[in-house]
């Protein structure tokens, strides 16, 4: 069964991931701007207790 032989496919996978990580990913990330952090105030939500119908 040739699909169980990892010899050629492992090298292809490593080369593909290295090309993606080193070349394509920085080029793609340069098109997207990251969100600037904003100062958000934390407002806790008020929860009401659960009323159980059988008590």
Order of alpha helices (4+ residues) and beta strands (2+ residues): alpha-alpha
